[in-house]
Amino acid sequence: MDQMFNLAYIGDNGDDLLSRRFVWVNGPVIVGAGPSGLAVGACLKEQGVPFVVLERADCIASLWQKRTYDRLKLHLPKQFCQLPKMPFPESFPEYPTKRQFIDYLESYANHFDINPHFNECVQSAKFDETFGLWRVKTVGQGPTEPEVEYACRWLVVATGENAECVVPDIDGLANFGGKVIHSSEYKSGDSYCGQKVLVVGCGNSGMEVSLDLSNHNAEPSVVCRSSVHILPREIMGRSTFELAMLLMKWIPLWLVDKIMLFFAWFMLGDMRKFGLKRPNIGPLELKNKHGKTPVLDIGALAKIRSGDIKVVPGIKSFYANGVQLVDGQTLDVDSVILATGYRSNVPSWLQEGEFFNKNGFPKTPFPSAWKGKSGLYAVGFTRRGLAGASFDAIKIAQDIGKVWKEETRQKKLTAPRHRRCISTF
């Protein structure tokens, strides 16, 4: 059985100043129970390596379960989004719905017996040079929950690229009298019927939210502050992403970009007259260099052509019941939805400055961004979606598993009675 001890720090006056549990994890600690963390857990299970998953929310994949809109589907075919060791059910459509993807992740966790420690928010993680261990401090979500400190040899950062909402500081927004939410709070356009809604951001989320609003008889305007690549989701009945990956096996990236842009022009037409300008570099090059994902059109462009969705330039400032744009025009607005994306939260808790940069991404580019020093690993930070996370997970589990198996073999030879365990004290 696991050993458990409680320690209380007693002040000079005899008061119980702090109660904290200390947990030794005889394996890695994985921070984050989204798809990336689950993928690492499943791969470690195959290697026979024990682990602990820490999750600040009360469920797996909290981004998908709590911060996505109802109509959301995977933008890529399911074969590019499945996690290692377990494909999607054959009965699922090519582009699974939000609910289907969540069901898949829950089945995945059950299948591999992954049981995260929910409601434990990591406050800090630091490598202790003296003992050669990572010290990970967490706090529970309840006011009476004790702090817990985990000690482990390996730390896997699986909090991902989308841990925190980005809310821009826009002049006058605080004085706007209508409703303002981030797209993470948006569920459907039911409550926006008849409203004039400003959607700030023209990425995949901004375009899809605008489409959903229009379908619910709202009047959306989407802010396109700069340039954006918009591609058809499918080309000749085949996924655009799948076609691009196939072409890149045979021809250079710049030529694939040329081909993608030709098909986009042929199928979607010239969108400049509607206020949508393309960047100077191609969509794949832009994704690789700056992590900016092209928009895959699922119907928003038809609404833009018909005028049901209006494209407007950048915002200069808000006022009580509207907005002034950078070109001088003003719009009356009832509600605002900030489709302004997400960011990594790694710098807020990981006390390490060599592997991760100030923006919370590994400094080393793909395909070597999964491994740092002193037993530090990262999964899901390649800006290559779930396929990139799966690649990371497999490499991480193999790397840790190799060391684990070597040490376990040596232990059996030198101390056959010794049994590894997770101790809490």
N, C-alpha and C positions, 0 to 999 in steps of 0.2 A: 504494500500500500504506500501511497505518497505520504511523505512526512510533512506535517504542518505545525508551525510554531507562530505565535504572535509576539511581537516586541512592542513595547510602549516606551517612549522617551519621557522621562519624568523630570520636570524642572526642579530648581533648587527649593521651591516652595511646596513641592510634593504634588503639584497639579499635573494632570496628564496633558502635556502640550501637543503631542503628536503621536498618532498611532499609524503605523505603516507596515504593510505586509511586504516581505521580500521573497521573491520567487526565482529559483534557479531553474532555467529552461535548458535541458540537455539536448539542444538542437537550436534551430534558428527561431527568432521572433519575426513574424510577418506583420507589418503595420498596414492594415487595410484589407477589408473583406469584400472588395469589388471583384470583377472578373479577373484582374491581374493577380490579386492575392489568392483567390481560389485556384487559379491555374498553377501557381507555385506549390500550393498545398497538395494538389493532386499529384504533381510530378514528384514531390518529396515522399508521398505515400508509396509510390512505386519503388523508390530507392530505399524504403524502410527507415527513413529518418523521421524522428518525432519533431513536432513544432508546435508553436502557439501562434494563433492569429488574433490580433487586437483590432477592434472596430469601435469607433466612437459612436456610431448610430446603433439602433436596436434591431438591425436586420442586415442581411447581405445586400450588396449592390444598392446602397441607399440612393445613389445618384439616379439610377433607373427607377427605383420604387417610389421615390419622394420628390424628385426634382425634374421630371420630364412630363411633357404634355401627352394627352390621351391618344392622339392620332399617330404618335411616333411609331415608325417602323425602322428596322435596320436599313441603312442606306446602301449597304453592300450585300451581295448574295451570301447566304448562310454559310457556304463552305469557306468563306474568308473570315468568318466571325466565330467559328466554333473553337472551343478551348481544347487543350491537349487531352488525349486518351478517351474522349467521349464526344462523338459527333451529334449534331442535331437529329431529332427523330425524323425519319423519312416523310412522315405525314405533315411536317411543317412546310409552309410555302417558301419560295425562294427568298423572300424578304419577310422574315418573321416580325410579328407585331411586338409592341412593348410587353404585353402580357405573356406572350409566348416566350420571349427572351428571358423574362424573369422566372417563368416556370422552368425553363432549361437550366438556369443558374441554380435554382433551389434543388432541382433533381441532381445536378452536378455535385453540389455540396453534400447531399445525402448519400449519393453513390460512393463518394470517397471518404465519407465519415469525417467531414471537416466541420468542426464546431467552434466558431469564433467566440472570443470573450467580448460580448457586446457591451455597449455603454461604457467603454473604457477609452478615454481620450488621451492620447500621448501628449504629455507636456514637454518632455525633453528626452533626447537620446544622445549619449556621449560615450566615446570609447575611452575606457579606463586603461591607460598605458601601464600602470603598475601591475594590474592583474590580468591584462590581456583580454578583457571582456567588455561587451557593450552593456551599459546601464540605461535601461528604458523606464522612465517614470510616467505613470498614468494617474488619472484622477477619474472617479466615477461621475456620472451625470447627476446623481442625487446629492443633496446638501450634506447628508450624513455618510456618504460613501468614503471609505478610506483611500488614501493614496496607495498605490502599489508600485514597487520597483522590481523590474525584471532584470536578471543578469543572464547574458547569453554570449556565445562565441560568434554567432552570425546574426546579422540584422538585414532583413529584406524590406526595402521601402517600396510599398505597393499602393501608396495613396493616390498615385496617378496625376495626370495633367489637369484634371478638372475638379480639384478638391474644394476650391473656394470661388464664389461668384465674383466677377469683376463688375463693379458699379462705378462708372466714370463720374468725375466731378464736372458737371455741366452748369454753366452760369445760369442762375435763376431757377434751377430745378426745384430747389427747396420752397420757392414761392408759388409753384404751380398748384392750382386748386383741384386738379383732377386726381384720379388714381394712378399711382406709379408702382410697378412691380418689375422684378427681374424675371426673365423668361423661365427661370427655375421654378417660379410660383405659378406659372400659367398652365392651366389644364385643358380648357377648350374655350371656344368663342361664344358659348351659350349666353354668358352674361354681358356680352359686348354688342348684342344685336342693335343696330341703328346708331351706334357710336362712331365718332371719328377717332381712330386710334393711331398713334404714332409708334411705329416699331423702330427702335434705334439699333441698327446693325443688320447687315445684309448677307450674313453667312447662311449656312444650312438652317440653323434654328430660326433666324429672322425671316427667311423666305418661307419656311413651312408654317410659322406662326401667322404670317401675313395671309397665306393661302387659307389657313383654317378660319381666320377672322372673316375673310371674304365669303367663305362658304356658309358662315353663320350670319350673313347680311350686315356685317359691320363695314365701315369705310376705312380700310387701312392705308397708311402711307409709310413706306419703308425708307429709312435714311441710308443712303449709300454715300458715305463720306469720301471714299477713295475708289480704287478700282477693284474689280472682282472677276474671277474666272467662273463662268457658268457653263457646265457641260451637260449633255443629255445623260440620264441615268443608264440608258441602254443604247447601243449602236447595232443596228441590224439584228435586233433580238438578243444581243449578247451584252452582258454587263460591261459598261465603259471601263471600270476598274479592272475587270478580268482581261479585257482586250489589251489594256495598257500593260499589264503585267506580262502577258504573252509576248507582246511586241518587244519589250525590254530585254527579253532573252536573246534576241537576234539583232537588234539595232540600237544605236545610242539613244540616250534619254532625250537629247535635243530634237532628234528626228521623230520620236514618239510624240513629243509635245506638238510638233508641226502637224502630225496626223490627227491628233486629238482636236486641235484648233480648227482644222479643215472640216472635220465632221460637225463640230459645234456650229461653225458658220453655216454649213450646208443644211443642218437640221433645225437650228434655232434662229438663224438669220442674224442681221446686224442689230445689236441691242443699244447702240450708242444713242439713237434718237429717243430712247426711253430713259436715258440718264445712266446707263450701265456701261462703264468703260472697262476694258480689259487691261491687266498689268502688262508691262513691257516684256516680262519674262514668262515662259510657259508655265502651265499649271503644275506639272510634276517637278520642275526645277524650283518653283516657288514653294512648293510643299517641302521639298528636301532642304532648302536653304533657310526658310523662315517659318516652317511649320504651319503655313496658312493653307487650309484645305479648300479645294475648289467646291463650289456649290453644284450638287447634282440635282437637276431640275425634275420635280415630280408634279408640276402643274402650275407653279407660280408664274412662269413666263407668259402663259396663255392669259392669265388674269391681268398681267401688266400690259399686254398688248390691247386687251379689251378696255383698259382703264379702270377695272375694278380694284386693282392695286396700283397706287401711284408711287413713283420713285422720286425722292427729293434729295437735295444735296445736304451737306453738313449743317449742324445746328450752331447758331450764334448764341442764342439765349432763349430761355423760357420766360413767359410772363403768366399772369394769373390763369388765363384760360386759353393759352395758345403758345406758339413758338415762332421765333424769328430765325430764318435760315441764312446761311452765309451769302446767298445771292440777293438778299434783301426782301424776299417775299415772306409773308406771314401766313400761318395756318391756324385756324381754330382747332383745338384738340380737346377731346373729352378724357382720354386715358393715354398713358404711356407704358410701353413694354420695352424693357431694356434687354435686348438680345445681344448683350455685349460680352458674352463668353465667360470663361473660367480661367483660373490659374492654379499652379501648384502651391501647396502650403508648406513644402518641405523646409524652407528657411526659418519658419516660425518655431520649429521644434527640433530639428536635427542640428546638433552642434558639431558641424564639420564643414570645412571650407575648401577641401582639395578636390573632391569628386563632383559635388554639386555646385553649380554656379548660383549667383544671387537671385536668379529667377526660379530656382528650384528644379533645374534640369541638369542631367549629367553633362559635364564638359566634354567628355569623349563622345564622338559621333557614333551612330549605328554603323556596323553591328557590334561594337565593343562597349556599348553604353550600359551593359548589365552588371559589370563587376568593378568595384573599387578596391580599396586596401583595407586591411584589418578585418576582413570578414563582412564588408559592407556590399550590398547588392541593390540593384534598382530594376524594377519591372514595370512596364507600361509607360515609359517616358520617351519612346522612340518616335512619337508622332506618326506611327504607322498602324494605329488602330489595334484591334484585337489580335490580328495576325502577328504584329510586332510584339505584343505582350506574351503571346504563346511561345514565340521564339526565345524571348528572355527567360520565361519560366523553365523551359526545358534545359537551357544552358545552366541556369542557377542550380537547379536540382541535381544535375549531373556533377557540377563542380563540388557542391557540398557533399553529395552522396559518395563521391570518390574518397574524400577525406574520412567521412564517417565509417565507411566500410574498412578502410585500412586500420583505423584506430580500434574499431570493434574486433577485428581479427587479432590484433595484437593483445587486446584485453583478454580475449578468450584463451590465448596461449599463456599469458602471465598470471591471470587471476580469474580462473574459471568460475569462482563462486560470486564474483562481483556482479551486481545488477544495476543498470542505469535507471535513474528515476528523475522525476521533476520534484523538487523540494520547495516547499513554501514555509517561510518562517518570518 
